[in-house]
């Protein structure tokens, strides 16, 4: 009968014959994967999806409706500032600023004069419920939405733009 090796001797003999991965090899592979990801990820386009653009239109309408409600409730005039070049809308009641992503274009058609003063960069809501009116168009290639404010009623609606 052959003598069986002790447990420690068997381990030592097996470890000499089998090769495994060293920690340095694993770290090298992870570093290579990290470098490839750093090169590839910036080239993947990150554009605003249709759902996100629709969400931005809803947020814009909600901000305008909140300003109209504040004008009615507080019995004061509230002006929502619209800055199309920097793609930002600022609430006159709460001061909240809605900023649009860089790939979303914003075009605003606003009243030049309202309530015997020049407006041009805001949509004003009056205590009576009326407003100066205006349209804010949010678009990206292939899709777009218009947020319209009725000058007579102050009502806010979202309309889908037809793709060109």
Buried (B, 14 or more C-beta within 10 A) or exposed (E): EEEEEEEEEEEEEEEEEEEEEEEEEEEEEEEEEEEEEEEEEEEEEEEBEEEEBBEBBEBBBBBBBBBBBBBBEEEEBBBBEBBBEEBBBBBBBEEBEBEBEEEBBBEBEBBEEBEEEEBBEBBBBBEEBBBBBBBBBBBBEEBBBBBBBEBEEBBBEBEEEEEE
